Amino acid sequence: KPLQLEALLPVIGHHIMVIFTKCVAALTLFFAVGHSEPDDDPLGLEPLTAKQVHGLHAKFDTDGDGKATLAELMAFSSAMQHVISKKDAEYMLKEMDGNKDGKLSLEEVHKHGDSGRFGEVGADKKKFAEHQESKFKIADRNGDKLLDADEVVAMLFPETHAEIMALASEHAMKVRDLNGDGVLSLEEFSKAMGSADAPEPDEDDDEDEGIEEDRQYFIPLDKNGDGVLSKGELWAWESGQHDLDVALETLFKTADRDADGHITAEELASVREEMADSELHDFMVEWVEHHEL
């Protein structure tokens, strides 16, 4: 099932935008690291070299014991998201800074917000604009009504700022929550996925089939198993974090040949081909480039 690209835009920048564009266009490939059946060289990418993989493993292995745990891999990924978010924010600021003063005004935010740059506008543009203004005020730490390079990071990447992330989660729920009960049902989630649009008179069976297909994505998101998605659970999907976590978990299980709960550099290098055939490969390329491995 393709995700709605607009819902991912608040947390991806220029480079990660490329990654998720591929993901949207070919999510059926994602089980190689998360969701679907692997294909032969789906992206046409060269595997990382053994040297690069060993270099990445050294970054994962924070305690230097020669073995990386899933927790270490997740922590590294989280730290890199913040680093790359800052780099991407610098690029996006230059792109959106109409008067080239090195800062982003609320007017410039509204201009690019209308184009979907800051996420899904929805039917109520006024409420969307108000949401952007609320984010802007929180991001504008010094209150000068302009966002500098550091403040723009929080505006563009809500996951880097706790208060803005909470605000973005609440907004996402309001957009998706059709009955206003504060949580997202499977049916509402399916509509958000685009699978349960209002059916024609003879299309009830197709709608039901779409909902059942979306259940496989809904259940892993429903962490507490209560049959609905909370704001936090919904945000994991909206931000793309859930898919990245699943990708990392799948990579770890694939590489952990002896199932001892750790992966060595040799084990990680042994799955270079699998990594090249997955969407996770793009993230790893960014990590390699950042650390100049």
Buried (B, 14 or more C-beta within 10 A) or exposed (E): BEBEBBBBBBBBBBBBBEBBEBBEEBBEBBBBBBBBEBEEEBBEBEBBEBEBBBBBBBBBBBEEEEBBBBEBBBEBBEEBBEEBBBBBBBEBBEEBBEEEEEBBBBEBBBEBBEEEBBBBBBEEEEBBBEBBBBBBBBBBEEEEEBBBBEBBBBBBBBBBBEEBBBBBBBBBBBBBBEEEEEBBBBBBBBBBBEBBEEEEEEEEEBBEEBBEBBEEBBEBBBEEEEEBBBBEBBBBBBBBBBBBBBBBBBBBEBBBEEEEEBBBBBBBBBBBEBBBBBBBBBBBBBBBEEBEB
